[in-house]
Amino acid sequence: MAGSRSESIPEGHGRIEDVDVSAEMQDSFLEYAYSVIYSRALPDARDGLKPVQRRILFQMADMGLRPDRGHVKSARVVGEVMGKLHPHGDSAIYDALVRLSQAFALRVPLVDGHGNFGSLDDGPAAARYTEARLAPAALALTENLDEDVVDFIPNYDGQFQQPEVLPAAFPNLLVNGATGIAVGMATNMAPHNLIEVVAAAIHLLDNPEATTAELMEFVPGPDLPGGGIIVGLDGITEAYESGRGTFRTRAKVSVESLGPRRTGLVVTELPYMVGAERVIEKIKDAVNAKKLTGIADVTDLTDRNHGLRLVIGIKTGFDPNAVLEQLYRLTPLEDSFGINNVALVDGQPQTLGLKPLLRVYLDHRIQVVTRRSRFRLARKQERLHLVEGLLIAILDIDEVIQVIRASDDGEQARTRLMSVFDLSQQQAEYILELRLRRLTKFSRIELEAERDQLKAEIAALEELLGSEALLRAQVARELDAAAETFGTPRRTLLLNGGPVAARSRSAAPADLQIADEPCRVFLSATGRMVRAALSPEGGVVAPTRRAKHDAIRSAVDTTTRGDIGAVTSAGRLVRFSPVDLPSVPAGAVQLAAGTRADQYLGLGSGEHVVAIVPLSDHVIALGTRHGTVKRVSTAELAAGKHDIEIIALKDGDSVVGAGLSRDGGELVFVASDAQLLRFDADAVRPQGRAAGGMAGIRLSPGAEVIAFATVSATASTSSDTVVVTIAGSTQAIAGTDAGSAKVSAFTEFPAKGRATGGVRAQRFLKGEDALTIAWVGADPRAVGADGSVRQLPASGAKRDASGQMLDAVVGAVGAPIA
């Protein structure tokens, strides 16, 4: 009440006092604020725990809920904690218990939960449906509590005792972080890697004057439980210096092929405390609001076995990397984390940087080791005192028995023993309680050995307590043991640079579609496709050294959104746009970055691409395994159709090669029996796409065509054009016989007429019975089945000479990148 008035109080009733409302509100609010700050919201800098978390771990340890024992119902744990230690409700206790078990919230979980303990998108089941026990790391926080390592304080009603702080064998506050909101202050601390934090702590132990920069060599930044990417370290450096700072986290995303001509973004790690459902919801909102384009669909394929897998389909013609930048800008795939290292130090809230946090913990740990050593020293000294007394009694056991028998009661016996044998009261009492079975010569030997061991242990403990250096070394050893036991590799990637998506979230959407620019599409000899931007001069720059898969079967100049055709072994031409092919710079063309052509085009089993061709006014020549040849004009191909049959194949036949065939050029067949036939392309008139072709080469029984090539009029007379043939045994297991190879000039082979048998291209060595690979062109490149580089013999061999033995199996031969 603001004012006061006098009233007559009836006799026998209570007494009424006038109170100033403003003063009462101020006092009550201060008491409430004090309670929230010190007893609920802020962690202690020594063990990194809030009071409710500390009470949960202590009570579970007291209940014997060790990792090697069975789980018990969470409701039982909550009841024990609430009934004995925690003065608040069961929901607050269970919420804290749940968080201690969540691997996505803590870097090193302290509770082993059994049942539904929730996820980033859903809450946990009720306490009556879940079970819990201590995780192995929790034992390291609660160990040695029975050795007077910390002070104990009364619980809320004074009936039970609880630890003021836990011993904490590792820096839990830095490792697991903390979050909490008090009155007028809050804390938000990021998790870190245990191995890194321990390394920094040991360095600070050895070098007390170490700077924050030196400590950051061991702890470069937070290590979030869910992984992800931290972009930019300036905010982290500021937080480690002052206790406050901000950093940005990003999801780990890769661009992958999701199917035929379909590309997507696959998210496998998300920012800290961001769930997949939240990301999906934000993506849908941005798409519906027309803020985000290029998204075809979003599918959550997360499961227990494979972990997080969020697949974001990209529409055809949109640049996946450009869409990803917009996703970073508009959705929680990029998030910020504000570090605010507020913790209790000597009962007072303080904002701490990295070095003060480690210093407070180390001081606590040194005190714990000191108190434990003193406790153990006292216990061992007590035990040694008793052992020495017992040894005195055993040496003169007959007189001891006589003294005891002559005594009237226990009190007199104890007094006489103390007097006769010069024993202390504790020694005399221990002798009186001694069992007769201990009075043997073996017991004496055991006692003497125990005495010697106790003396050695006492000397070691006294030396430890007498040397600060030894104490620090002991703390360092125990920290190392904790890191080795509970430490795991870093999960979060640190990138020292500003976020790429620097545009504000309110900025206008960027054009996410891929520009229709000139490019060159390559098909490697191993079946990979990639597109390369053309240089300003209109070409690509050949790589300075060879890399995997860099042997070209064919290449086509087109535009990013243009149409080209893929000729398949099944006699089809599949029309496609290279817009969704992996793109590489003009000066760094490597086919290893490409995608498999059969997967990109969605080909069936056993069907593969033999060549890619332009769809402008050209003539395409094809050769089949059974020796059929056909030329077809692209003008015959129906515009707009995706899948076109360009040759009618007979049963068992397939296309082995294709290429552009201009007038004046030549066509080349190479058969498995080492016969090569070259003839004028003009001898094959162009046919309609439904025709079956005509005879190209006459094959001997059992032989088949292994290669077909088109050679221009200029190349047919050039000395640079060569024929590569590789022979082997058809009886050898595939991939085991390297065979022999020969490189001969194309001009060595005489031209003949169409439908003839050709000439011999290579003489077989002993054990060889067939050609396995053949190729015609300039500057050949050989690769293995895995795309790795292989060496061929030098050019210049005679047409029908034998080959030279190869060091490794060749999988394919192609042209260089040009």
MARDOLO-846746 format. One record per residue (C-alpha): residue in one letter; x, y, z. Coordinates in steps of 0.2 Angstrom, whole numbers, plus 2048, in hexadecimal, padded with zeros to 3 digits. Each point is the difference from the previous one (the first is absolute). Example, Ala and Ser with C-alpha at 12.3 -4.5 7.8 and 13.67 -1.06 7.14 Angstrom:
A83E7EA827/S8068117FD/
***
This chain:
M800800800/A8068117FC/G7F880980F/S7FB7FA811/R7F180180B/S7FC7FB812/E7F37F3803/S7FB7F7810/I8057EE7FF/P7F47F4809/E8077F680E/G8067EF7FB/H8038047ED/G8108017F7/R80B80F7FF/I80080B7F0/E80F80A7FB/D80080E7F3/V80D7FD7F2/D80680C7F3/V7FC7F87EF/S80F8077F6/A80C7FA80D/E7F87EF801/M8007FE7EE/Q8128057FF/D8067F480D/S7F57F17FA/F8078037EE/L812800806/E7FD7F0809/Y7F87F87F1/A80E8077F4/Y80E7F980C/S7F77EF801/V7FF7FF7ED/I8128067FD/Y8097F580D/S7F47F1802/R7F87FD7EF/A8068087F0/L813802800/P80D7F2800/D80F7FF80B/A8108047F7/R8087F1809/D7F67F17FB/G7F58097F3/L7F07FA808/K7F0809806/P7FA7FB811/V7F27F57F9/Q80C7F77F4/R80D7FD80E/R7F27F980B/I7FA7F47F3/L8127F97FD/F8047FF812/Q7EF7F7805/M8027F47F1/A8127FC806/D7F97FE812/M7F37F47F9/G80D7F57F7/L7FA8047EF/R8117FC7F8/P8027FD7ED/D8037ED804/R7EF7FE808/G7EF8007F9/H7F58107FD/V7F380580C/K7F080B7FC/S8048127FE/A7F180480C/R8097F780E/V80F80A7FD/V7F6810800/G7F77FB810/E8107FD809/V8078107FB/M7F080A804/G7FD7F7810/K812802807/L80980E7F8/H7F780C7F4/P7F380C806/H7F78027F0/G7F47F67F5/D8027F07F7/S7FE8077EE/A81080B803/I80A7F1806/Y7FA7F57F2/D80480E7F3/A812801807/L8017ED800/V7FB7FF7EE/R80D80D7FA/L80E7F7809/S7FC7F17F5/Q7FE8097EF/A80F7FD7F5/F7FA80E7F4/A80180C80F/L8107FB809/R8107FC7F9/V8037F280D/P7EF7FA807/L8007FD813/V7F07F5801/D7FD7F07F6/G7ED8017FB/H7F67F17FB/G7F08057F6/N7F980F7F8/F80B80E807/G7FA80C7F2/S8098087F1/L8038117F9/D7EE8007F9/D7F67F680D/G800800813/P8037F180B/A7F47F3806/A7FA802812/A80B7FA80E/R7F67F1804/Y8047F97EE/T813803800/E80E7F8809/A811807805/R8117FD807/L811809801/A80A8017F1/P8137FB802/A8058137FF/A7F580480F/L80B7F480B/A80E80B7FC/L7F780F807/T7FA7F7810/E80F7F5804/N808801811/L7F2809809/D8027F580F/E812806802/D7FD812806/V8048087EF/V7F280D802/D7F680880D/F7EE7F9804/I7F280C804/P7EE7FC807/N7F27FE7F4/Y7F080B801/D7F97F9810/G8117FB808/Q7FC7ED800/F80D7FB7F3/Q8118067FA/Q8058047EE/P8108067F8/E8038127FE/V8097FC7F0/L8057F07F7/P8137FB7FE/A7FE8007ED/A80F7F67F8/F7FE80A7F0/P7FB8137FC/N7EE7FC7FE/L7FA8127FE/L80B8037F0/V7FD7EE7F9/N7ED800802/G7FC813801/A7F1807809/T7F180A7FD/G7F580980C/I7F6810804/A801809811/V7F9810806/G80A80E7F7/M80D7F47F8/A8017F17F5/T80D7F37FB/N8037F77F0/M80F7F67FE/A8057F57F1/P8067EE801/H8127FC7FD/N80B7F17FC/L8067F780F/I8117FB7F9/E8038127FB/V7FA808811/V80B7F480A/A80F8047F5/A7FD812803/A7FE7FD813/I8107F6801/H80980E7F6/L7FA80D80D/L8057F580E/D8127FF7F9/N8008137FB/P7F580A80C/E8048107F6/A7FA7F97EF/T7F680C7F6/T7EF7FD7F8/A8087FF7EF/E80B7F2806/L7F17F7807/M7F78017F0/E80D7F67F8/F7F97F280A/V7ED806800/P7FE8087EF/G7ED801802/P7F07F7806/D7FD7EE7FB/L7ED7FF7FF/P7F77EF803/G7F87FF7EF/G80F8057F6/G7FD80E7F3/I80B80E7FA/I80680F80A/V80380F7F4/G80B80D806/L80B800810/D800812805/G7F17FF80B/I8087F0808/T810809804/E7F680F807/A7F77F480B/Y80F7F7806/E808811805/S7F1808808/G7F37F3803/R7F48077F3/G7FF7FE7ED/T7F67F97F2/F8047F37F2/R7F67F97F2/T7FD7EE7FD/R7FB7F77F0/A7F97EF7FB/K80B7F47F7/V7F97FF7EF/S8067F67F0/V7FA8017EE/E7FB7EF7FA/S7F87F77F2/L7EE7FA805/G7FC7F77F0/P8008027ED/R8038137FD/R7FB804811/T80B80980C/G7FD804813/L807806810/V8037F380D/V801807812/T8097F480C/E80480C80F/L7F680F806/P80580F80B/Y8007FE813/M7EE7FD807/V7F88017EF/G7F47F27FB/A7FC7FA7EE/E7ED804802/R804812804/V80A8017F0/I7F37F87F5/E7F380C807/K80A80F7FC/I8047FA7EF/K7EE7FD7FC/D7FC812807/A80D8077F5/V7FA7F77F1/N7EE805803/A804812802/K80A8007F0/K810804809/L8097F07FA/T7FF7F87EF/G8087F17F9/I7FA7F380E/A7F77F17F9/D7FD7F7810/V8077FC811/T8017EF807/D8067FB812/L8097EF7FF/T807800811/D8007F080A/R8097F880E/N80C7F67F6/H80680E7F4/G7FD80F80A/L7FA8117F9/R7FD8007ED/L7F580F7FA/V7FF8007ED/I7FB8107F7/G7FC7FD7ED/I80580E7F4/K7F68047F1/T8087FD7EF/G80A8107FA/F803807812/D812801807/P8007F580F/N80E80B808/A7F68107FD/V7F07F8808/L80B7FA80F/E805812803/Q7EE806800/L7FC7F280C/Y80E80680B/R7F9811800/L7ED7FC802/T8007F080B/P8087F9810/L80D7F77F5/E80B80F806/D7FD805812/S80980B80C/F8067FC812/G80380D80D/I80D7FC80D/N7FD807811/N80C7F780D/V7F7805810/A8037F380E/L802801813/V811802807/D801800813/G7ED802801/Q8018107F5/P7FA8017ED/Q80F8047F5/T8028017ED/L8107F67FC/G80B7FD7F1/L8097F07FB/K80F80280C/P7F6805810/L7F47F27FD/L80F7F47FF/R80880880F/V7F17FE80B/Y7FE7EE7FB/L8127FC803/D800809811/H7F17F5805/R8087F07F9/I811803809/Q7F6803810/V7F67F07FD/V8107F67FE/T80880880F/R7F17FC80B/R7FF7EE7FA/S8137FE803/R7FE806812/F7F17F5803/R8097F17F9/L81080480A/A7F6801810/R7F77F07FD/K8117F77FC/Q80880780F/E7F17FA80A/R8027EF7F9/L8137FF802/H7FD805812/L7F57F1803/V80B7F47F6/E80F80580A/G7F67FC810/L7FA7F07FA/L8127FB7FB/I805803812/A7F27F5807/I8047F27F4/L812800805/D7FC7FD812/I7EE7F97FE/D8027F4810/E80280F80B/V7F28097F8/I7F47F2803/Q8067FF812/V7FD813803/I7EF7FE7F8/R7FB7F180A/A806808810/S7F580F7FE/D7EF802807/D7F88097F2/G8038077EF/E805811807/Q80D7F980B/A8077F57F2/R80280F7F5/T80880A80E/R80C7F2804/L8057FD7EE/M8038137FE/S80B7FF80F/V80A7F07FD/F8038017EE/D8008137FE/L7F18017F4/S7F480D7FC/Q7EE7FF804/Q7FC7FC7EE/Q80D7F37FE/A7FA7F7811/E7EE8017FA/Y8047F87EF/I80A7F2809/L7F17FC80B/E7F57FE7F1/L80D7F57F7/R7FA7EF7FA/L80A7F1805/R8027FB7EE/R80B80E7FD/L80D7FA80D/T80A7F57F3/K8118027FA/F7F98047EE/S7F680F808/R810807806/I8097FF7EF/E7F08087F8/L80080E80D/E8138037FE/A7FD8027ED/E7F180B803/R80B80B80C/D80D8027F3/Q7F48047F2/L7F780D80B/K810808804/A8058027EE/E7EE8077FC/I80180C80E/A8118067FA/A7FA8037EF/L7F0809806/E80B80B80B/E80B8047F2/L7F18047F5/L7F980C80D/G811808803/S8038047ED/E7F580C7F6/A8087FA7F0/L7FB7EE804/L7EE805804/R7FF8087EF/A8087F17F7/Q7F37F5809/V7F280B7FA/A8078007EE/R8017ED800/E7EE7FE806/L7FA80C7F3/D80A7F67F3/A7F77F0805/A7EF8097FF/A8048067EF/E8057EF7FA/T7F17F7808/F7F280C7FB/G80880B7F2/T7FA7FE7EE/P8068087EF/R7FA8127FC/R7F08007F7/T7FE8137FB/L80A8077F2/L807811802/L80280C7F2/N80A810803/G7F780C7F5/G7F080A7FF/P7F07F87FA/V7FE7FF7EE/A7EE805801/A803812805/R7F08077FA/S7F380480C/R7F17F5803/S7F480E7F9/A80A8027F0/A7F87FD7EF/P8017EE7FA/A80F7FC7F4/D7FE7F87EF/L8027EE804/Q7FF7F97EE/I8107FB7F7/A80480C7F2/D8007F97EE/E8128027FD/P80C7F77F4/C8087F0807/R8087F07FB/V7F97EF806/F80C7F2802/L7FC7ED800/S80F7F6808/A8067EF7FA/T7FA7FA811/G7EE8077FD/R80081080A/M7F98107FA/V804812805/R7FE8117F9/A80E80E7FF/A7FD8127FD/L8098067F1/S80E80C802/P7FF8127F8/E80A7F97F1/G7F27F37FD/G8097F0807/V8057F8810/V8117FF807/A8087EF801/P8067FB811/T812800804/R8007EE806/R7F57F17FE/A7F37FB80D/K7F47F3802/H7F37FC7F2/D80880E7F5/A7FF7F57F0/I7F38077F4/R7F47F57F6/S7F780F7F8/A7FD813803/V7F380C7F9/D800813800/T7EE806805/T7F880C80C/T7FB7FD812/R7EE7FF7FC/G8027F97EE/D7FC7EE7FB/I80C7F37FB/G7FE7ED7FD/A8077F1808/V8017F07F5/T7FE7F080B/S8057EE7FD/A7EE7FC7FE/G7FF80A7F0/R7F780F808/L8048137FF/V7FB808811/R7FD8127FF/F80680A80F/S805811806/P811802809/V7F980D80C/D8007F480F/L8117F87FC/P80E80480D/S80980F7FA/V813803801/P80A80F7FC/A8088027EE/G8117FF807/A7FD7F180C/V7F77F37F6/Q8017EF809/L7F47F27FC/A8017F9811/A7F480E806/G7F37FA7F3/T7F17F5802/R7FD7EF7F8/A7F78027F0/D7F57F1801/Q7FA806811/Y7FD8127FA/L7F67FA7F1/G7F77F380A/L8057F17F4/G7FB7EF804/S80B7F1806/G80D7FB7F3/E7FE8107F5/H80E80D7FF/V8048107F7/V80C7FD7F1/A8018127FA/I7F9812802/V7FB8097F0/P7FA8127FC/L7EE8007F9/S80280E7F3/D8027FB7ED/H80C7F2801/V8027EE7FB/I8037F380D/A8087EF7FC/L7FE7F180B/G8087EF800/T7F97F0809/R8087F1808/H7FA7F57F2/G80880B7F3/T7F280A7FA/V8038127FB/K7F380F7FE/R8008127FD/V7F180B805/S7FD8127FE/T7FB80A810/A7F38087F5/E7F77EF800/L7FF802813/A7EE806806/A802810809/G7FA800812/K8017ED803/H80A7FB80E/D8047EE7FB/I8037FC7EE/E8047EF7F8/I80E8037F3/I8037EE7FA/A7F67F1800/L80C7F3808/K7FE7ED7FE/D7FF7F580F/G8107FF80A/D80880F7F7/S805810808/V8088117FB/V813800804/G8048127F9/A7F980F7F8/G8068117FA/L7FE80E7F4/S8037FB7EE/R80480D7F3/D8027FE7ED/G8127FB7FC/G8037F7810/E8027EE804/L7F87F380B/V80A7F380A/F7FB7EF808/V80C7F680B/A7FB7EE804/S8057F580E/D80A7F57F4/A80C80E7FD/Q7F98057EF/L7FE8137FC/L7F68077F2/R8008127FA/F7F58067F2/D7F98107F9/A7F1807809/D7F88047EF/A7FE7ED7FD/V7F280180D/R7F180A7FB/P7F680980E/Q7F07F6805/G7F080480A/R8007FE812/A7F67F07FF/A80C7F77F4/G80B7F2806/G8108057F7/M80B7F67F4/A80F7F4801/G80F809806/I80E7F3803/R8007ED7FC/L8037F7810/S8087EF802/P7F77F380A/G800804813/A8078127FD/E7F7810805/V8038127FE/I80880880F/A8038127F9/F7F880B7F3/A8078127FC/T7FD80E7F4/V8108097F9/S7FF8107F7/A8088037EF/T80E80A808/A8047F480E/S8007F07F4/T8108077F8/S808807810/S80F7F8808/D7F9804811/T7F17F57FE/V8047EF807/V7F87EF804/V8017F9811/T7FD7ED803/I8017F6810/A8007ED7FF/G7FC7F380E/S7F97EF804/T7ED7FD800/Q8037F280D/A80880C80D/I7F580880D/A7FB8117FC/G80B80D808/T80F7F4803/D8097FF7EF/A8088107FB/G8047F97EF/S80B8097F3/A7FD8107F6/K8068087F0/V7FF8117F9/S8018027ED/A7FE80E7F3/F7EF8007F8/T8088027EF/E8087EE803/F7EF7F97FC/P7FA7FF7EE/A7EE8067FC/K7F57F27F9/G7EE7FF7FA/R7F07FF80C/A7FB7EF805/T8117F87FE/G80B7F880D/G80D80D803/V8137FD805/R8097F980F/A80280E80D/Q80B7F680D/R8097EF801/F7FB7F7810/L80D7FA80C/K7FF7EF808/G7F17FE80B/E7F780F7F7/D7F17FC7F5/A7F68107FE/L801813800/T7F7807810/I8028137FC/A80380A7F0/W7FF8137FD/V80480C7F1/G805812802/A80E80C805/D80A801810/P7F87F1809/R7FD7FF813/A7FE7F0809/V7F77FE811/G7FC7F180C/A7EE7FB804/D80180C80F/G80580E7F5/S813800806/V80D8047F3/R8087F27F6/Q8108007F5/L8007FB7ED/P80E7FB7F6/A80880D7F4/S7F98027EF/G8087F97F0/A7FD7ED801/K7FD7F77F0/R7EE7FD7FB/D8007ED803/A80E80080D/S7FD7F8812/G7FD80B80F/Q80A80580F/M7FB7F9811/L7F780C80B/D803803812/A7EE803805/V7EF7FC7F9/V7F980D7F4/G7ED803802/A7FE80C7F2/V80980B7F3/G7FB8127FB/A8068117FA/P80780E80A/I7F680E807/A80080E7F3/
***
